[in-house]
Amino acid sequence: MYKRQTQNGLALFHALDALKNDSEIVLAAVTQDGRALELASGASKNDRKIVLAAVLEVVSYTHPMLTTTYLLLSALTAVSR
């Protein structure tokens, strides 16, 4: 199933509930297609890493420049802490 998620994130629709709770599976799915977050379990939807990966995938698809800006700001924020 992991291979299917990395090839088509929306394949999560057909996954068993146990797989929708698996953070590794869900992360692979949203990294491939951020819209897969809608299909994930409630716990996965509250996982900061998964949500960020989904947002970055969607933003990078629609606005590559925004992704670059976000990553630079994140790096600067991390360094300044």
SVG drawing of the C-alpha trace seen along z (x, -y; Angstrom):
<svg xmlns="http://www.w3.org/2000/svg" viewBox="-12 -35 33 37">
<polyline fill="none" stroke="black" stroke-width="0.4" points="0.0,0.0 2.9,-2.4 4.0,-2.2 0.5,-3.1 0.4,-6.2 3.7,-7.5 2.4,-7.1 -1.1,-8.4 -1.9,-10.0 -5.6,-9.8 -5.4,-6.0 -5.8,-6.6 -9.5,-6.7 -9.4,-2.9 -7.2,-2.2 -8.3,-0.4 -9.0,-2.6 -5.8,-1.2 -3.7,-2.6 -5.5,-5.9 -4.2,-6.1 -0.6,-5.2 1.4,-8.4 4.0,-7.1 1.3,-6.1 -0.6,-9.3 2.6,-11.4 3.6,-9.6 0.1,-10.2 0.0,-13.9 3.5,-14.4 2.3,-13.1 -1.0,-14.9 -1.9,-17.3 -5.6,-16.8 -5.2,-13.3 -5.3,-15.0 -9.1,-15.1 -9.1,-11.2 -6.8,-10.8 -8.0,-9.9 -8.7,-12.6 -5.4,-11.9 -3.4,-12.4 -5.3,-15.6 -4.0,-16.9 -0.4,-15.9 1.6,-19.1 4.2,-17.4 1.5,-15.8 -0.6,-19.0 2.5,-21.0 3.5,-18.4 0.0,-18.6 0.0,-22.4 3.5,-22.6 2.5,-20.1 -0.6,-22.1 1.2,-25.4 4.1,-24.2 1.8,-22.9 -0.1,-26.1 2.5,-28.7 6.2,-27.5 7.5,-30.9 5.4,-30.8 6.9,-27.5 10.4,-28.8 9.6,-31.9 8.0,-29.8 11.0,-27.5 13.4,-30.4 11.3,-32.1 11.1,-28.7 14.9,-28.3 15.5,-31.9 13.1,-31.4 14.7,-28.1 18.2,-29.7 17.1,-32.7 15.8,-30.6"/>
</svg>
